């Protein structure tokens, strides 16, 4: 389960790069009732999505040439420079070398061998997201990749992730867990799946916990977003849907099935 007690390799930050941050802030405000708070004039338009006064994600303008609007998952590291070096040694690419974000922390932007973008966050004053696994916040991160085995080897080298395979209709789903944080279920935070068709881009997809999936789907459509995968029940998982904002950034929502017993 994803918590705010972040350990090495855990998703500890999430942000959206958008060609129109003001419109994106309005969209997600309509969908999740998030409030947007600017990080100040020195932050270049970057700011924070908040729910009940706590940061659940962040938003900023696109900063890399040719970049499309997308959500980026950040993973905790005690040493961004060492992890960035390991990314290159493992066949990945460091798109933006490690740099300090004022006193908040140190970060780097990377791409794994399967072409999936992700980032590193070495905490300083900002430890990470302030709310997770509650309604309106990040609860899961899912990697869609052309080569799941290669991806698992790559990230295991970086972060020591554990993995456990589950048989699902038509594919094998791999549940990921951090090296620390208890048993596999307690430390799980995401999964890995093979790309389902040639049109699906490789990417990390954030899942947000919601109280009512169908309401969020309606909110998304009403605010100008689109439905990638309609709301559906997934046995032993919960009710979920895949959505996209008006600029094409994909995200998913889920109402998890309550634990049994």
C-alpha positions as CSV (number, residue, x, y, z in Angstrom):
1,X,0.0,0.0,0.0
2,X,1.3,3.4,-1.0
3,X,1.8,5.6,2.1
4,X,3.6,8.9,2.9
5,X,6.2,7.0,4.9
6,X,8.4,7.0,1.9
7,X,11.3,4.5,1.6
8,X,13.9,4.0,-1.2
9,X,12.1,3.3,-4.5
10,X,8.7,4.4,-3.4
11,X,6.7,6.8,-5.5
12,X,7.1,10.0,-3.5
13,X,6.1,12.7,-5.9
14,X,3.9,13.2,-8.9
15,X,3.5,16.1,-11.3
16,X,1.8,17.0,-14.5
17,X,3.5,18.8,-17.4
18,X,0.9,20.8,-19.4
19,X,0.9,23.2,-22.3
20,X,-1.7,25.2,-20.4
21,X,-1.3,24.9,-16.7
22,X,-4.2,27.3,-15.9
23,X,-6.6,25.2,-18.0
24,X,-5.2,22.0,-16.5
25,X,-5.7,23.3,-13.0
26,X,-9.3,24.2,-13.8
27,X,-9.9,20.7,-15.3
28,X,-8.5,18.7,-12.3
29,X,-10.3,21.1,-9.9
30,X,-13.6,20.1,-11.6
31,X,-12.8,16.4,-11.7
32,X,-11.3,15.9,-8.2
33,X,-12.1,19.1,-6.4
34,X,-8.4,19.8,-6.1
35,X,-7.2,23.3,-5.3
36,X,-4.1,24.7,-7.0
37,X,-1.5,26.7,-5.1
38,X,1.3,28.4,-6.9
39,X,4.8,27.8,-5.6
40,X,5.6,31.4,-6.2
41,X,7.1,33.7,-8.9
42,X,10.5,32.0,-8.7
43,X,9.0,28.6,-9.5
44,X,8.3,29.3,-13.2
45,X,4.6,28.6,-13.0
46,X,5.0,25.4,-11.0
47,X,2.6,24.8,-8.2
48,X,0.7,22.2,-6.1
49,X,-2.6,20.4,-6.3
50,X,-4.1,20.2,-2.8
51,X,-6.9,18.2,-1.3
52,X,-8.0,19.1,2.2
53,X,-5.0,21.4,2.5
54,X,-2.5,18.6,1.7
55,X,-0.4,18.3,-1.5
56,X,-1.5,15.3,-3.6
57,X,0.3,16.2,-6.9
58,X,1.9,19.1,-8.7
59,X,1.6,20.9,-12.0
60,X,3.8,23.0,-14.2
61,X,4.4,24.0,-17.8
62,X,6.2,21.7,-20.3
63,X,9.9,22.3,-20.0
64,X,11.4,19.8,-22.5
65,X,11.4,20.5,-26.2
66,X,8.9,18.3,-28.0
67,X,7.3,17.0,-24.8
68,X,3.7,16.0,-24.7
69,X,1.4,16.6,-21.7
70,X,1.9,13.7,-19.3
71,X,2.0,12.8,-15.7
72,X,5.4,11.9,-14.3
73,X,6.0,9.6,-11.3
74,X,9.0,10.4,-9.1
75,X,10.8,7.7,-7.1
76,X,12.6,8.2,-3.8
77,X,16.4,7.9,-3.8
78,X,18.9,8.8,-1.0
79,X,21.4,9.9,-3.7
80,X,20.0,11.2,-7.0
81,X,23.5,11.4,-8.6
82,X,24.3,7.8,-7.9
83,X,20.9,6.6,-9.1
84,X,21.2,8.7,-12.3
85,X,24.6,7.0,-12.9
86,X,22.9,3.6,-12.4
87,X,20.2,4.6,-14.9
88,X,22.8,5.1,-17.6
89,X,24.7,1.9,-16.6
90,X,21.5,-0.1,-16.8
91,X,20.7,1.0,-20.4
92,X,18.4,4.0,-19.5
93,X,18.9,7.7,-20.3
94,X,19.3,10.7,-18.1
95,X,17.4,13.5,-19.9
96,X,18.0,16.1,-17.2
97,X,21.0,15.6,-15.0
98,X,20.5,15.9,-11.2
99,X,20.0,19.4,-9.9
100,X,18.9,21.1,-6.7
101,X,15.4,22.4,-6.5
102,X,16.2,25.3,-4.1
103,X,16.1,23.7,-0.6
104,X,13.2,21.3,-1.5
105,X,15.4,18.5,-2.8
106,X,17.4,17.2,-5.7
107,X,15.9,15.6,-8.8
108,X,16.7,14.2,-12.2
109,X,14.6,13.3,-15.2
110,X,15.2,9.9,-16.8
111,X,14.0,7.4,-19.4
112,X,14.1,3.6,-18.8
113,X,15.3,1.1,-21.5
114,X,11.7,0.6,-22.7
115,X,11.3,4.3,-23.5
116,X,9.3,5.2,-20.3
117,X,9.9,8.5,-18.7
118,X,10.2,8.8,-14.9
119,X,12.0,11.1,-12.4
120,X,14.1,10.8,-9.2
121,X,13.5,12.7,-6.0
122,X,16.1,13.0,-3.3
123,X,14.2,14.7,-0.5
124,X,15.3,17.9,1.2
125,X,12.8,20.1,2.9
126,X,10.1,18.5,0.8
127,X,9.8,14.9,1.7
128,X,7.1,14.1,-0.8
129,X,3.3,14.0,-1.3
130,X,1.3,14.8,1.8
131,X,-1.6,12.5,1.2
132,X,-1.8,9.1,-0.6
133,X,-4.2,6.2,-0.7
134,X,-7.1,8.3,0.3
135,X,-10.0,9.6,-1.9
136,X,-8.6,12.1,-4.4
137,X,-4.9,11.1,-4.0
138,X,-2.4,8.8,-5.6
139,X,-2.8,5.1,-4.6
140,X,-1.0,3.1,-7.3
141,X,1.5,3.5,-10.2
142,X,1.4,1.2,-13.2
143,X,4.1,0.7,-15.7
144,X,3.0,-0.2,-19.3
145,X,6.1,-1.4,-21.1
146,X,7.1,-3.4,-24.2
147,X,9.4,-5.7,-22.2
148,X,8.2,-6.3,-18.6
149,X,11.1,-8.6,-17.8
150,X,13.7,-6.0,-18.9
151,X,11.9,-3.3,-17.0
152,X,11.8,-5.3,-13.8
153,X,15.5,-6.0,-14.0
154,X,16.3,-2.3,-14.7
155,X,14.3,-1.0,-11.7
156,X,15.4,-3.8,-9.4
157,X,19.0,-2.7,-9.9
158,X,18.0,1.0,-9.2
159,X,15.8,0.5,-6.2
160,X,15.8,-3.1,-5.1
161,X,12.1,-3.6,-5.9
162,X,10.5,-6.9,-5.2
163,X,8.0,-8.4,-7.7
164,X,5.3,-11.0,-7.6
165,X,3.4,-12.3,-10.6
166,X,-0.4,-12.7,-10.8
167,X,-2.3,-14.5,-13.5
168,X,-5.0,-12.3,-15.0
169,X,-7.2,-12.9,-18.1
170,X,-4.9,-12.7,-21.2
171,X,-1.7,-11.6,-19.4
172,X,0.5,-11.8,-16.4
173,X,0.3,-8.9,-14.0
174,X,3.4,-8.2,-11.9
175,X,2.9,-6.5,-8.5
176,X,5.8,-4.3,-7.4
177,X,6.9,-3.7,-3.8
178,X,9.7,-1.7,-2.3
179,X,12.6,-3.5,-0.7
180,X,11.6,-2.1,2.7
181,X,8.2,-1.6,4.3
182,X,7.1,-5.1,5.5
183,X,5.8,-8.0,3.5
184,X,5.1,-7.8,-0.2
185,X,1.5,-6.8,0.2
186,X,2.2,-4.1,2.7
187,X,5.1,-2.7,0.6
188,X,3.3,-2.9,-2.7
189,X,2.8,0.4,-4.6
190,X,2.3,-0.5,-8.3
191,X,2.4,-3.0,-11.1
192,X,3.9,-3.9,-14.5
193,X,1.9,-5.0,-17.5
194,X,2.9,-5.5,-21.2
195,X,1.6,-3.1,-23.8
196,X,-1.8,-4.3,-25.0
197,X,-1.5,-3.1,-28.6
198,X,0.8,-1.1,-30.9
199,X,-1.1,2.1,-30.4
200,X,-0.5,2.3,-26.6
201,X,2.6,4.3,-25.7
202,X,4.9,3.0,-23.0
203,X,4.3,5.0,-19.8
204,X,3.8,5.1,-16.1
205,X,0.1,5.7,-15.3
206,X,-0.9,7.1,-12.0
207,X,-4.0,5.7,-10.3
208,X,-6.1,8.0,-8.0
209,X,-8.3,6.6,-5.2
210,X,-11.9,7.9,-5.6
211,X,-15.1,7.3,-3.7
212,X,-17.2,7.0,-6.9
213,X,-15.6,6.1,-10.2
214,X,-18.7,6.8,-12.3
215,X,-18.9,10.3,-10.8
216,X,-15.3,11.0,-11.7
217,X,-15.9,9.7,-15.3
218,X,-18.8,12.1,-15.6
219,X,-16.8,14.9,-14.2
220,X,-14.0,14.2,-16.7
221,X,-16.3,14.2,-19.7
222,X,-18.1,17.3,-18.4
223,X,-14.8,19.2,-18.1
224,X,-13.6,18.3,-21.6
225,X,-11.6,15.2,-20.9
226,X,-12.0,11.8,-22.5
227,X,-12.6,8.2,-21.5
228,X,-9.9,5.8,-22.6
229,X,-11.4,2.7,-20.8
230,X,-14.9,2.9,-19.4
231,X,-15.6,2.2,-15.8
232,X,-15.6,-1.5,-15.1
233,X,-15.4,-3.9,-12.1
234,X,-12.1,-5.9,-11.9
235,X,-12.6,-9.0,-9.7
236,X,-10.7,-8.8,-6.4
237,X,-9.3,-5.3,-7.3
238,X,-12.2,-2.8,-7.5
239,X,-14.0,-0.6,-9.9
240,X,-11.8,1.5,-12.2
241,X,-11.6,3.6,-15.4
242,X,-8.9,5.1,-17.6
243,X,-9.2,8.7,-18.5
244,X,-7.3,11.6,-20.2
245,X,-7.4,15.3,-19.6
246,X,-8.1,17.8,-22.4
247,X,-4.4,17.8,-23.4
248,X,-4.0,14.0,-23.6
249,X,-2.4,13.2,-20.2
250,X,-3.6,9.8,-19.2
251,X,-4.5,8.8,-15.6
252,X,-6.7,6.2,-14.0
253,X,-9.1,6.1,-11.1
254,X,-10.1,3.3,-8.8
255,X,-12.4,2.5,-6.0
256,X,-10.4,-0.3,-4.4
257,X,-12.3,-3.4,-3.2
258,X,-12.2,-3.5,0.6
259,X,-9.8,-6.0,2.1
260,X,-11.4,-9.4,2.7
261,X,-11.6,-10.8,6.2
